[in-house]
Amino acid sequence: MKRSVVYPEWAEKYREKGRTLRKVRDGYGLYQCTSEYVKGQKYPKSVQTYLGMITEKDGFIPKRSAAAPKAFLEYGLSHFIMANFKRDLERSSYDCSPQVLYLGIIYYLFGDVNETFIRSTYVSHGIEEELIQRYKTGITSRRLKTISNKIEASLLSAIPDESQRLMLTKLLFLSVIGSDAPPESVLYPKEVKDIAERYGLRL
């Protein structure tokens, strides 16, 4: 006859129906027991899922969940565009609401607008759903191209030297920020700072 295992009272109270304990050095591991049927096998497969640790001192300590990966968003180039060309861009398109302006900037950054791109830049941080809804209501690509073309023209006017303009825009596009970080925490490369200072532009 199989001998039943006796657990200490402080561990046993957590062993409800469908759960089992395993002795470890500092206490007991608590597991949820289920059965899983596998095609081609006569008997169900036993599956045990670790729930956490039980110790006499601390009681039940739940398993740590994997930390959600930190999201990083494009910040440098969209912020640069807003800081230096916002007024001209608003005038470049009829009835240019903030939502239309932001979508035009996203179009310039990525060459297209979709839900993934909207969620990938700080310019839409906190208003993603609003911008997605505005885009779905039927804003034309022609309006977005008008804003994108105006951004290109503004950059050309502000930085006539092509090599320096490309250096600035490409490095700014790589200047990202954590979704939970303040804007002032972004770090700009020295080359970006030098070009912006040379042409009197704001970062």
C-alpha positions as CSV (number, residue, x, y, z in Angstrom):
1,M,0.0,0.0,0.0
2,K,1.3,3.4,-1.0
3,R,2.3,5.5,2.0
4,S,0.6,8.9,2.2
5,V,3.0,11.8,2.7
6,V,2.4,14.0,5.7
7,Y,3.2,17.7,5.4
8,P,3.6,20.3,8.1
9,E,0.4,22.2,8.9
10,W,1.9,25.5,7.7
11,A,2.4,23.9,4.2
12,E,-0.6,21.6,4.2
13,K,-3.1,24.5,4.4
14,Y,-2.1,25.6,0.9
15,R,-2.6,22.1,-0.6
16,E,-6.1,22.4,-2.0
17,K,-7.8,20.0,-4.4
18,G,-5.8,19.5,-7.5
19,R,-2.5,20.8,-6.0
20,T,0.6,19.0,-4.8
21,L,3.7,19.9,-2.8
22,R,7.3,19.1,-3.4
23,K,9.9,19.3,-0.7
24,V,12.8,21.7,-1.4
25,R,15.6,22.9,0.9
26,D,13.8,25.9,2.4
27,G,10.2,24.8,2.2
28,Y,7.8,23.3,-0.3
29,G,7.0,24.1,-3.9
30,L,3.3,24.3,-4.7
31,Y,2.1,22.9,-8.0
32,Q,-1.3,22.9,-9.8
33,C,-2.0,19.4,-11.2
34,T,-4.0,18.9,-14.4
35,S,-4.4,16.3,-17.0
36,E,-3.8,16.8,-20.7
37,Y,-5.0,14.4,-23.4
38,V,-2.4,13.7,-26.1
39,K,-3.6,12.3,-29.4
40,G,-2.4,8.7,-29.9
41,Q,-1.8,8.0,-26.2
42,K,-4.0,5.7,-24.1
43,Y,-3.7,7.7,-20.9
44,P,-3.8,11.4,-20.2
45,K,-0.5,13.2,-19.6
46,S,-0.1,14.7,-16.1
47,V,0.9,18.4,-16.2
48,Q,2.2,20.2,-13.1
49,T,2.4,24.0,-13.1
50,Y,4.5,25.7,-10.5
51,L,2.6,28.3,-8.4
52,G,5.1,29.4,-5.9
53,M,7.1,28.6,-2.7
54,I,5.8,27.9,0.8
55,T,8.0,28.5,3.8
56,E,7.2,28.4,7.5
57,K,8.4,31.9,8.0
58,D,6.8,33.7,5.0
59,G,3.9,31.4,4.1
60,F,3.0,31.3,0.4
61,I,5.2,33.3,-1.9
62,P,3.7,33.4,-5.5
63,K,5.9,32.7,-8.5
64,R,7.3,35.9,-9.9
65,S,5.7,36.9,-13.2
66,A,8.1,37.7,-16.0
67,A,8.5,41.4,-16.2
68,A,6.8,43.0,-19.2
69,P,9.4,44.1,-21.8
70,K,9.9,47.9,-21.7
71,A,8.6,49.6,-24.8
72,F,10.8,52.1,-26.6
73,L,9.4,54.7,-28.8
74,E,10.8,56.9,-31.6
75,Y,11.2,60.3,-30.0
76,G,14.0,62.5,-31.4
77,L,12.9,63.2,-35.0
78,S,9.2,63.7,-34.3
79,H,9.9,66.0,-31.4
80,F,12.5,67.9,-33.6
81,I,9.8,68.4,-36.3
82,M,7.2,69.6,-33.8
83,A,9.7,71.9,-32.0
84,N,10.9,73.6,-35.2
85,F,8.2,73.4,-37.9
86,K,4.8,73.0,-36.2
87,R,3.4,76.3,-37.1
88,D,4.4,76.0,-40.8
89,L,3.0,72.5,-40.9
90,E,-0.3,73.5,-39.5
91,R,-0.6,76.1,-42.3
92,S,0.3,73.6,-45.0
93,S,-2.9,71.6,-44.9
94,Y,-6.5,72.8,-44.8
95,D,-8.1,72.3,-41.4
96,C,-5.0,70.7,-40.0
97,S,-6.1,69.5,-36.6
98,P,-3.5,68.1,-34.1
99,Q,-4.5,64.6,-35.0
100,V,-4.0,65.2,-38.7
101,L,-0.6,66.8,-38.0
102,Y,0.5,63.9,-35.9
103,L,-0.6,61.4,-38.5
104,G,1.3,63.4,-41.2
105,I,4.5,63.3,-39.1
106,I,4.0,59.5,-38.7
107,Y,3.6,59.2,-42.4
108,Y,6.9,61.1,-42.9
109,L,8.7,59.0,-40.3
110,F,7.6,55.6,-41.6
111,G,6.4,56.2,-45.2
112,D,3.0,54.9,-44.3
113,V,0.4,55.0,-41.5
114,N,-1.0,52.0,-39.7
115,E,-1.7,50.9,-36.1
116,T,1.8,49.6,-35.5
117,F,3.5,52.8,-36.6
118,I,1.0,54.9,-34.6
119,R,2.0,52.9,-31.5
120,S,5.7,53.2,-32.2
121,T,6.3,57.0,-31.7
122,Y,6.2,59.3,-28.8
123,V,4.2,61.9,-30.7
124,S,1.2,59.7,-30.3
125,H,1.9,58.4,-26.8
126,G,-1.2,58.6,-24.7
127,I,-3.5,59.3,-27.6
128,E,-2.9,56.2,-29.7
129,E,-6.6,55.1,-29.7
130,E,-7.7,58.6,-30.7
131,L,-5.2,58.6,-33.7
132,I,-6.1,55.1,-34.8
133,Q,-9.8,56.0,-34.8
134,R,-9.1,59.3,-36.7
135,Y,-7.1,57.4,-39.3
136,K,-9.9,54.8,-39.7
137,T,-12.5,57.5,-40.3
138,G,-10.9,58.0,-43.8
139,I,-8.2,60.7,-43.8
140,T,-6.7,60.6,-47.3
141,S,-3.1,59.7,-48.0
142,R,-3.0,62.9,-50.1
143,R,-3.4,65.0,-47.0
144,L,-0.7,63.1,-45.2
145,K,1.7,63.4,-48.1
146,T,1.1,67.1,-48.2
147,I,2.3,67.3,-44.6
148,S,5.2,64.9,-45.2
149,N,6.3,66.9,-48.3
150,K,6.2,70.1,-46.2
151,I,8.4,68.5,-43.5
152,E,10.9,67.6,-46.2
153,A,10.9,71.1,-47.6
154,S,11.3,72.6,-44.1
155,L,14.3,70.4,-43.4
156,L,15.8,71.3,-46.8
157,S,15.4,75.0,-46.0
158,A,16.7,74.8,-42.5
159,I,19.7,72.6,-43.3
160,P,20.8,73.1,-46.9
161,D,23.8,70.8,-46.6
162,E,22.6,67.4,-47.6
163,S,25.1,65.3,-45.7
164,Q,24.5,67.2,-42.5
165,R,20.7,67.0,-43.0
166,L,20.9,63.3,-43.4
167,M,23.2,62.9,-40.4
168,L,20.7,64.9,-38.3
169,T,17.5,63.1,-39.4
170,K,18.9,59.6,-39.3
171,L,20.5,60.0,-35.9
172,L,17.3,61.7,-34.5
173,F,15.2,58.8,-35.8
174,L,17.4,56.5,-33.7
175,S,16.9,58.7,-30.6
176,V,14.3,56.6,-28.7
177,I,12.8,56.9,-25.3
178,G,11.2,54.5,-22.9
179,S,7.4,54.7,-22.8
180,D,7.5,55.4,-19.1
181,A,10.4,57.8,-19.2
182,P,10.2,61.6,-19.1
183,P,11.2,63.4,-22.4
184,E,14.1,65.2,-20.8
185,S,15.8,61.8,-20.3
186,V,16.5,61.3,-24.0
187,L,20.1,61.3,-25.0
188,Y,21.2,63.0,-28.3
189,P,24.4,62.2,-30.0
190,K,27.1,64.9,-30.1
191,E,26.8,65.2,-33.9
192,V,23.1,66.0,-33.6
193,K,23.7,68.7,-31.0
194,D,26.5,70.3,-33.1
195,I,24.3,70.4,-36.3
196,A,21.3,71.8,-34.4
197,E,23.5,74.5,-32.8
198,R,25.1,75.4,-36.1
199,Y,21.8,76.0,-37.8
200,G,20.0,77.5,-34.8
201,L,17.5,74.6,-34.4
202,R,15.8,73.4,-31.3
203,L,16.1,69.8,-29.9
